[in-house]
Amino acid sequence: MSLLILVVDDEPDVAELFQQQFRRDLRAGRFIMEFAQSAPAALERISDAGDVSLILILSDINMPGMSGLELLPKAKALRPDVPVIMITAYGDAETKRKALEGGADALFSKPVDFASLRREMIHGSGAQHSTQEPGQICCMAYGQTLQSRLLSDVNAEVGRKARDLR
């Protein structure tokens, strides 16, 4: 079963940016990324994600119509097991408080530090409701899943190399 990361942002260039930043992971099949340009579209995908294993939701806060903060409790009600990370261009204390109190696992400020995001996706810090600086996130649940997938990929490659040496 495929591992899915759902990115929710009304800006069309976000999809291209995330695909570029995670191109190696996507090519290797470690996970797939899907993009919803509105909160209602995201809720629809979350509801019918039975064909994949949804492991993470990354959502912008400021979107027309339903905001990311309004999406957050609805997404958590549908899938309480899936971490939700909010992304905002406005990383003020009030926004952070609202996001974390609303059930976000972390808050990232734009521009997103993709190196930190990738590190946390693989290793995870295990912290709940982080109040760390933007760019440092807590993603133990999907970190373990991705770490297992990465180890599996490494073991398969080692096995192929060992067979080639024989």
N, CA, C and O of each residue as an XYZ file, in Angstrom:
664
protein
N       0.832     -1.180      0.000
C       0.000      0.000      0.000
C       0.878      1.246      0.000
O       1.870      1.308      0.726
N       0.522      2.222     -0.800
C       1.296      3.463     -0.914
C       1.106      4.359      0.298
O       0.022      4.417      0.878
N       2.170      5.057      0.675
C       2.121      6.041      1.747
C       1.826      7.397      1.122
O       2.493      7.802      0.170
N       0.825      8.103      1.656
C       0.381      9.367      1.075
C       0.637     10.533      2.011
O       0.312     10.480      3.197
N       1.223     11.585      1.462
C       1.320     12.874      2.131
C       0.428     13.821      1.346
O       0.614     14.005      0.143
N      -0.545     14.422      2.029
C      -1.479     15.346      1.401
C      -1.061     16.771      1.731
O      -0.946     17.138      2.900
N      -0.833     17.574      0.692
C      -0.445     18.971      0.849
C      -1.631     19.832      0.433
O      -2.158     19.689     -0.670
N      -2.045     20.730      1.329
C      -3.207     21.575      1.089
C      -2.761     23.035      1.023
O      -2.303     23.599      2.016
N      -2.899     23.631     -0.143
C      -2.510     25.034     -0.326
C      -3.193     25.560     -1.572
O      -3.237     24.878     -2.595
N      -3.724     26.767     -1.493
C      -4.437     27.346     -2.632
C      -3.505     27.890     -3.713
O      -3.964     28.213     -4.809
N      -2.231     27.995     -3.433
C      -1.267     28.493     -4.412
C      -0.820     27.348     -5.322
O      -0.269     26.359     -4.840
N      -1.052     27.471     -6.638
C      -0.733     26.365     -7.554
C       0.757     26.019     -7.626
O       1.098     24.875     -7.926
N       1.648     26.970     -7.358
C       3.087     26.700     -7.466
C       3.619     25.863     -6.304
O       4.751     25.382     -6.363
N       2.829     25.686     -5.260
C       3.257     24.881     -4.111
C       3.482     23.429     -4.522
O       4.437     22.801     -4.066
N       2.628     22.900     -5.362
C       2.768     21.513     -5.813
C       4.120     21.313     -6.492
O       4.832     20.353     -6.199
N       4.463     22.206     -7.381
C       5.743     22.101     -8.088
C       6.922     22.198     -7.107
O       7.898     21.459     -7.231
N       6.826     23.101     -6.146
C       7.889     23.274     -5.159
C       8.087     22.002     -4.336
O       9.221     21.553     -4.169
N       7.004     21.413     -3.819
C       7.117     20.206     -3.015
C       7.600     19.027     -3.859
O       8.414     18.230     -3.394
N       7.110     18.907     -5.086
C       7.561     17.819     -5.962
C       9.054     17.945     -6.252
O       9.759     16.938     -6.324
N       9.534     19.160     -6.418
C      10.957     19.383     -6.668
C      11.777     19.019     -5.424
O      12.790     18.327     -5.525
N      11.336     19.485     -4.263
C      12.088     19.254     -3.028
C      12.129     17.775     -2.623
O      13.095     17.332     -2.002
N      11.096     17.017     -2.966
C      11.016     15.608     -2.575
C      11.132     14.667     -3.769
O      10.693     13.519     -3.699
N      11.721     15.144     -4.862
C      11.763     14.364     -6.103
C      12.441     13.004     -5.933
O      11.983     12.019     -6.512
N      13.501     12.931     -5.166
C      14.186     11.634     -4.991
C      13.308     10.654     -4.228
O      13.214      9.480     -4.586
N      12.668     11.143     -3.177
C      11.773     10.282     -2.395
C      10.598      9.814     -3.244
O      10.191      8.655     -3.169
N      10.056     10.720     -4.050
C       8.919     10.380     -4.903
C       9.323      9.377     -5.968
O       8.604      8.410     -6.220
N      10.484      9.604     -6.602
C      10.982      8.669     -7.618
C      11.260      7.289     -7.040
O      11.020      6.273     -7.692
N      11.769      7.258     -5.808
C      12.097      5.981     -5.164
C      10.843      5.267     -4.648
O      10.912      4.113     -4.226
N       9.708      5.951     -4.684
C       8.468      5.340     -4.238
C       8.322      5.250     -2.733
O       7.530      4.450     -2.235
N       9.083      6.066     -1.991
C       8.995      6.030     -0.531
C       7.629      6.505     -0.057
O       7.109      6.025      0.950
N       7.055      7.448     -0.789
C       5.701      7.929     -0.530
C       5.226      8.645     -1.781
O       6.003      8.906     -2.700
N       3.947      8.957     -1.803
C       3.402      9.769     -2.882
C       2.862     11.049     -2.245
O       2.513     11.076     -1.065
N       2.802     12.086     -3.040
C       2.236     13.356     -2.586
C       1.066     13.694     -3.477
O       1.129     13.566     -4.700
N      -0.006     14.131     -2.835
C      -1.148     14.651     -3.574
C      -1.390     16.061     -3.067
O      -1.025     16.412     -1.945
N      -2.014     16.858     -3.921
C      -2.198     18.270     -3.622
C      -3.662     18.647     -3.747
O      -4.320     18.324     -4.736
N      -4.161     19.335     -2.732
C      -5.523     19.862     -2.747
C      -5.417     21.378     -2.671
O      -4.702     21.913     -1.823
N      -6.129     22.074     -3.560
C      -6.026     23.532     -3.585
C      -7.084     24.220     -2.730
O      -7.226     25.442     -2.780
N      -7.831     23.435     -1.942
C      -8.802     24.017     -1.021
C      -9.046     23.047      0.125
O      -8.778     21.851      0.012
N      -9.552     23.574      1.214
C      -9.874     22.728      2.363
C     -10.980     21.722      2.033
O     -10.862     20.558      2.416
N     -12.062     22.129      1.332
C     -13.083     21.127      0.979
C     -12.525     19.987      0.114
O     -12.898     18.830      0.307
N     -11.645     20.302     -0.826
C     -11.032     19.258     -1.655
C     -10.183     18.325     -0.789
O     -10.156     17.115     -1.015
N      -9.492     18.892      0.199
C      -8.681     18.077      1.107
C      -9.564     17.145      1.936
O      -9.239     15.970      2.103
N     -10.665     17.658      2.450
C     -11.576     16.823      3.243
C     -12.132     15.672      2.413
O     -12.301     14.559      2.911
N     -12.411     15.947      1.158
C     -12.898     14.887      0.272
C     -11.846     13.799      0.107
O     -12.162     12.611      0.171
N     -10.595     14.204     -0.105
C      -9.517     13.224     -0.281
C      -9.244     12.453      1.003
O      -8.997     11.248      0.965
N      -9.289     13.144      2.138
C      -9.080     12.474      3.424
C     -10.163     11.419      3.642
O      -9.885     10.325      4.133
N     -11.381     11.755      3.278
C     -12.511     10.833      3.461
C     -12.397      9.583      2.610
O     -12.789      8.498      3.040
N     -11.862      9.730      1.404
C     -11.794      8.564      0.515
C     -10.368      8.078      0.282
O     -10.025      7.642     -0.817
N      -9.541      8.155      1.319
C      -8.144      7.736      1.201
C      -7.950      6.260      1.500
O      -6.862      5.852      1.904
N      -8.982      5.456      1.310
C      -8.891      4.034      1.620
C      -7.920      3.270      0.739
O      -7.468      2.188      1.112
N      -7.590      3.822     -0.436
C      -6.698      3.140     -1.365
C      -5.220      3.339     -1.039
O      -4.356      2.707     -1.648
N      -4.929      4.221     -0.074
C      -3.549      4.516      0.326
C      -3.492      4.659      1.843
O      -4.522      4.745      2.512
N      -2.281      4.684      2.367
C      -2.090      4.903      3.796
C      -1.704      6.367      3.998
O      -0.553      6.747      3.786
N      -2.670      7.180      4.407
C      -2.433      8.609      4.649
C      -1.572      8.746      5.890
O      -1.976      8.327      6.975
N      -0.367      9.338      5.741
C       0.562      9.411      6.862
C       0.818     10.826      7.341
O       1.367     11.015      8.427
N       0.431     11.831      6.552
C       0.707     13.214      6.952
C      -0.143     14.163      6.138
O      -0.363     13.955      4.945
N      -0.625     15.221      6.802
C      -1.310     16.318      6.123
C      -0.523     17.582      6.418
O      -0.285     17.922      7.577
N      -0.122     18.273      5.365
C       0.532     19.579      5.474
C      -0.458     20.602      4.930
O      -0.856     20.513      3.769
N      -0.862     21.570      5.746
C      -1.879     22.516      5.294
C      -1.478     23.958      5.547
O      -1.014     24.323      6.628
N      -1.674     24.771      4.506
C      -1.538     26.208      4.650
C      -2.645     26.694      5.572
O      -3.698     26.062      5.654
N      -2.430     27.789      6.257
C      -3.466     28.337      7.130
C      -4.359     29.301      6.369
O      -5.584     29.203      6.441
N      -3.753     30.233      5.640
C      -4.532     31.276      4.963
C      -4.925     30.840      3.566
O      -4.117     30.857      2.638
N      -6.206     30.444      3.434
C      -6.762     30.048      2.146
C      -8.146     30.673      2.026
O      -8.815     30.900      3.035
N      -8.579     30.950      0.798
C      -9.935     31.485      0.641
C     -10.979     30.436      1.008
O     -10.731     29.234      0.906
N     -12.140     30.902      1.434
C     -13.184     29.970      1.859
C     -12.840     29.435      3.230
O     -12.691     30.201      4.183
N     -12.713     28.128      3.335
C     -12.360     27.502      4.607
C     -10.850     27.621      4.827
O     -10.061     27.204      3.979
N     -10.452     28.187      5.960
C      -9.028     28.340      6.266
C      -8.445     27.017      6.756
O      -9.177     26.069      7.042
N      -7.137     26.970      6.846
C      -6.478     25.791      7.380
C      -6.842     25.538      8.835
O      -6.940     24.389      9.264
N      -7.043     26.620      9.598
C      -7.444     26.460     10.999
C      -8.852     25.885     11.108
O      -9.158     25.192     12.078
N      -9.713     26.161     10.130
C     -11.053     25.566     10.112
C     -10.999     24.120      9.613
O     -11.788     23.278     10.043
N     -10.073     23.842      8.714
C      -9.878     22.483      8.214
C      -9.360     21.551      9.305
O      -9.757     20.388      9.375
N      -8.490     22.055     10.139
C      -7.778     21.252     11.135
C      -8.680     20.350     11.983
O      -8.449     19.141     12.002
N      -9.697     20.872     12.687
C     -10.511     19.966     13.510
C     -11.323     18.971     12.674
O     -11.609     17.865     13.132
N     -11.690     19.358     11.463
C     -12.453     18.447     10.599
C     -11.556     17.303     10.118
O     -11.980     16.148     10.071
N     -10.328     17.635      9.766
C      -9.376     16.602      9.344
C      -9.067     15.665     10.507
O      -9.005     14.449     10.328
N      -8.873     16.229     11.699
C      -8.579     15.415     12.882
C      -9.770     14.529     13.259
O      -9.587     13.414     13.748
N     -10.985     15.024     13.031
C     -12.173     14.214     13.320
C     -12.251     13.018     12.379
O     -12.630     11.919     12.786
N     -11.888     13.242     11.112
C     -11.911     12.154     10.132
C     -10.771     11.172     10.351
O     -10.963      9.961     10.241
N      -9.585     11.688     10.660
C      -8.394     10.852     10.795
C      -7.552     11.311     11.994
O      -6.523     11.961     11.809
N      -7.975     10.982     13.207
C      -7.217     11.414     14.391
C      -5.814     10.816     14.471
O      -4.971     11.314     15.218
N      -5.560      9.761     13.714
C      -4.268      9.082     13.722
C      -3.226      9.754     12.831
O      -2.048      9.402     12.888
N      -3.642     10.713     12.012
C      -2.738     11.316     11.035
C      -2.228     12.665     11.535
O      -3.027     13.547     11.849
N      -0.913     12.833     11.612
C      -0.370     14.133     12.020
C      -0.735     15.219     11.009
O      -0.772     14.979      9.802
N      -1.004     16.419     11.530
C      -1.291     17.573     10.686
C      -0.299     18.667     11.041
O      -0.169     19.059     12.201
N       0.390     19.148     10.035
C       1.330     20.247     10.214
C       0.791     21.447      9.460
O       0.489     21.366      8.270
N       0.676     22.553     10.162
C       0.178     23.775      9.559
C       1.357     24.595      9.039
O       2.438     24.605      9.629
N       1.123     25.278      7.925
C       2.142     26.114      7.299
C       1.558     27.514      7.161
O       0.427     27.683      6.707
N       2.338     28.514      7.556
C       1.833     29.875      7.481
C       2.920     30.870      7.104
O       4.098     30.686      7.411
N       2.495     31.909      6.443
C       3.403     33.019      6.153
C       3.458     33.963      7.346
O       4.317     34.843      7.411
N       2.543     33.777      8.284
C       2.441     34.645      9.452
C       2.695     33.826     10.702
O       1.753     33.317     11.310
N       3.944     33.692     11.093
C       4.315     32.830     12.209
C       4.253     33.515     13.561
O       5.121     33.292     14.405
N       3.239     34.348     13.784
C       3.133     35.045     15.061
C       2.667     34.096     16.162
O       2.181     32.999     15.888
N       2.821     34.531     17.401
C       2.503     33.680     18.555
C       1.025     33.293     18.595
O       0.702     32.164     18.963
N       0.132     34.195     18.230
C      -1.306     33.912     18.267
C      -1.672     32.821     17.258
O      -2.448     31.919     17.572
N      -1.118     32.903     16.054
C      -1.376     31.879     15.033
C      -0.855     30.529     15.510
O      -1.533     29.511     15.372
N       0.338     30.525     16.065
C       0.922     29.284     16.577
C       0.046     28.697     17.679
O      -0.203     27.492     17.698
N      -0.421     29.536     18.592
C      -1.267     29.081     19.687
C      -2.557     28.461     19.156
O      -2.960     27.380     19.587
N      -3.197     29.151     18.222
C      -4.455     28.640     17.658
C      -4.244     27.304     16.955
O      -5.057     26.391     17.096
N      -3.163     27.189     16.205
C      -2.891     25.951     15.468
C      -2.639     24.786     16.427
O      -3.211     23.708     16.260
N      -1.802     24.998     17.408
C      -1.465     23.921     18.338
C      -2.646     23.555     19.233
O      -2.870     22.378     19.517
N      -3.401     24.558     19.677
C      -4.592     24.263     20.484
C      -5.659     23.557     19.646
O      -6.458     22.782     20.172
N      -5.666     23.830     18.343
C      -6.638     23.202     17.459
C      -6.288     21.779     17.073
O      -7.072     21.109     16.401
N      -5.127     21.312     17.485
C      -4.753     19.929     17.221
C      -3.608     19.733     16.251
O      -3.263     18.597     15.926
N      -3.007     20.829     15.777
C      -1.853     20.684     14.879
C      -0.697     20.049     15.633
O      -0.486     20.320     16.815
N       0.036     19.216     14.946
C       1.200     18.591     15.552
C       2.399     19.517     15.530
O       3.331     19.358     16.318
N       2.375     20.491     14.620
C       3.458     21.459     14.539
C       3.046     22.581     13.601
O       2.031     22.501     12.911
N       3.860     23.626     13.595
C       3.625     24.777     12.740
C       4.929     25.149     12.062
O       5.961     25.289     12.719
N       4.882     25.307     10.761
C       6.032     25.736      9.969
C       5.749     27.126      9.439
O       4.623     27.430      9.048
N       6.756     27.960      9.426
C       6.621     29.271      8.802
C       7.196     29.211      7.400
O       8.164     28.497      7.138
N       6.582     29.975      6.501
C       7.121     30.093      5.147
C       8.266     31.097      5.179
O       8.194     32.068      5.931
N       9.294     30.904      4.409
C       9.508     29.759      3.527
C       9.853     28.502      4.335
O      10.568     28.563      5.335
N       9.329     27.370      3.876
C       9.534     26.103      4.569
C      10.996     25.683      4.457
O      11.591     25.735      3.381
N      11.558     25.270      5.576
C      12.910     24.718      5.605
C      12.788     23.232      5.261
O      12.532     22.403      6.134
N      12.974     22.907      3.985
C      12.754     21.534      3.519
C      13.770     20.547      4.071
O      13.453     19.369      4.234
N      14.973     20.997      4.359
C      15.966     20.087      4.945
C      15.500     19.627      6.324
O      15.602     18.446      6.654
N      14.991     20.553      7.124
C      14.466     20.185      8.447
C      13.239     19.299      8.319
O      13.085     18.329      9.061
N      12.378     19.629      7.390
C      11.175     18.833      7.184
C      11.539     17.398      6.815
O      10.980     16.452      7.370
N      12.459     17.237      5.895
C      12.871     15.887      5.474
C      13.513     15.130      6.640
O      13.213     13.956      6.855
N      14.388     15.793      7.386
C      15.033     15.139      8.534
C      13.992     14.647      9.531
O      14.073     13.516     10.011
N      13.039     15.475      9.836
C      12.018     15.089     10.799
C      11.109     13.989     10.261
O      10.636     13.151     11.029
N      10.859     13.981      8.960
C      10.038     12.933      8.373
C      10.715     11.579      8.508
O      10.043     10.561      8.679
N      12.021     11.562      8.435
C      12.763     10.308      8.519
C      13.005      9.902      9.969
O      12.818      8.740     10.330
N      13.417     10.852     10.796
C      13.820     10.518     12.162
C      12.749     10.794     13.202
O      12.609     10.023     14.151
N      11.994     11.868     13.053
C      10.959     12.232     14.025
C      11.524     12.489     15.397
O      12.422     11.779     15.850
N      11.006     13.497     16.060
C      11.490     13.820     17.402
C      10.636     13.188     18.479
O      11.073     13.040     19.620
N       9.394     12.806     18.114
C       8.520     12.172     19.081
C       7.817     13.132     20.014
O       7.028     12.695     20.852
N       8.071     14.420     19.903
C       7.421     15.401     20.774
C       5.976     15.601     20.360
O       5.648     15.467     19.181
N       5.132     15.909     21.282
C       3.732     16.208     21.000
C       3.522     17.703     21.106
O       4.068     18.351     21.999
N       2.734     18.251     20.200
C       2.372     19.669     20.215
C       3.586     20.557     20.467
O       3.668     21.261     21.473
N       4.492     20.504     19.557
C       5.743     21.227     19.671
C       5.540     22.733     19.787
O       4.684     23.318     19.124
N       6.342     23.335     20.637
C       6.399     24.798     20.682
C       7.792     25.236     20.247
O       8.260     26.315     20.611
N       8.444     24.386     19.466
C       9.765     24.692     18.961
C       9.674     25.806     17.931
O       8.589     26.185     17.489
N      10.828     26.315     17.565
C      10.874     27.350     16.541
C      10.314     26.814     15.237
O      10.418     25.615     14.977
N       9.713     27.680     14.395
C       9.242     27.226     13.090
C      10.377     26.529     12.340
O      11.529     26.959     12.398
N      10.044     25.469     11.651
C      11.049     24.709     10.918
C      11.458     23.448     11.658
O      12.046     22.548     11.060
N      11.156     23.364     12.957
C      11.441     22.161     13.726
C      10.097     21.525     14.037
O       9.256     22.135     14.697
N       9.892     20.321     13.572
C       8.568     19.716     13.700
C       8.625     18.388     14.418
O       9.697     17.811     14.601
N       7.467     17.909     14.824
C       7.389     16.645     15.562
C       6.547     15.659     14.760
O       5.343     15.861     14.595
N       7.154     14.623     14.275
C       6.467     13.731     13.341
C       6.832     12.276     13.588
O       7.169     11.573     12.635
N       6.782     11.802     14.799
C       7.228     10.455     15.111
C       6.426      9.393     14.377
O       7.006      8.421     13.894
N       5.112      9.549     14.278
C       4.272      8.505     13.677
C       4.685      8.210     12.252
O       4.921      7.050     11.914
N       4.780      9.212     11.416
C       5.149      8.919     10.045
C       6.653      8.824      9.884
O       7.130      8.250      8.905
N       7.413      9.374     10.823
C       8.865      9.219     10.783
C       9.256      7.759     10.879
O      10.140      7.299     10.156
N       8.595      7.021     11.781
C       8.888      5.602     11.930
C       8.499      4.839     10.675
O       9.215      3.932     10.250
N       7.373      5.199     10.082
C       6.922      4.529      8.862
C       7.916      4.753      7.738
O       8.297      3.811      7.043
N       8.338      6.000      7.557
C       9.287      6.298      6.486
C      10.662      5.700      6.774
O      11.350      5.245      5.860
N      11.059      5.704      8.045
C      12.341      5.102      8.396
C      12.325      3.617      8.054
O      13.311      3.089      7.540
N      11.219      2.943      8.333
C      11.102      1.528      7.976
C      11.190      1.341      6.472
O      11.865      0.430      5.993
N      10.506      2.205      5.724
C      10.530      2.122      4.267
C      11.950      2.357      3.742
O      12.397      1.653      2.836
N      12.662      3.341      4.305
C      14.033      3.624      3.883
C      14.954      2.447      4.190
O      15.774      2.066      3.355
N      14.825      1.868      5.388
C      15.647      0.707      5.741
C      15.358     -0.469      4.819
O      16.270     -1.200      4.431
N      14.116     -0.645      4.475
C      13.728     -1.705      3.550
C      14.384     -1.484      2.186
O      14.881     -2.427      1.570
N      14.382     -0.222      1.716
C      15.035      0.111      0.449
C      16.530     -0.181      0.502
O      17.093     -0.732     -0.444
N      17.175      0.190      1.615
C      18.615     -0.044      1.772
C      18.906     -1.542      1.797
O      19.835     -2.006      1.135
N      18.109     -2.303      2.564
C      18.318     -3.752      2.623
C      18.147     -4.402      1.258
O      18.905     -5.305      0.903
N      17.168     -3.956      0.495
C      16.961     -4.506     -0.848
C      18.161     -4.194     -1.739
O      18.605     -5.054     -2.500
N      18.679     -2.994     -1.653
C      19.845     -2.604     -2.468
C      21.076     -3.408     -2.060
O      21.833     -3.855     -2.921
N      21.283     -3.594     -0.769
C      22.414     -4.403     -0.295
C      22.280     -5.834     -0.815
O      23.266     -6.434     -1.243
N      21.074     -6.376     -0.781
C      20.838     -7.720     -1.304
C      21.160     -7.824     -2.785
O      21.764     -8.803     -3.224
N      20.757     -6.812     -3.567
C      21.055     -6.801     -5.009
C      22.560     -6.737     -5.251
O      23.085     -7.449     -6.107
N      23.251     -5.884     -4.498
C      24.703     -5.754     -4.659
C      25.416     -7.057     -4.282
O      26.371     -7.466     -4.944
N      24.945     -7.694     -3.224
C      25.546     -8.966     -2.796
C      25.362    -10.032     -3.866
O      26.278    -10.810     -4.129
N      24.176    -10.075     -4.489
C      23.959    -11.053     -5.567
C      24.844    -10.737     -6.768
O      25.329    -11.651     -7.434
N      25.058     -9.466     -7.049
C      25.914     -9.074     -8.176
C      27.357     -9.487     -7.958
O      28.071     -9.771     -8.920
N      27.798     -9.525     -6.703
C      29.182     -9.876     -6.379
C      29.449    -11.374     -6.494
O      30.600    -11.793     -6.613
N      28.409    -12.167     -6.459
C      28.574    -13.637     -6.501
C      28.913    -14.109     -7.867
O      29.085    -15.310     -8.080
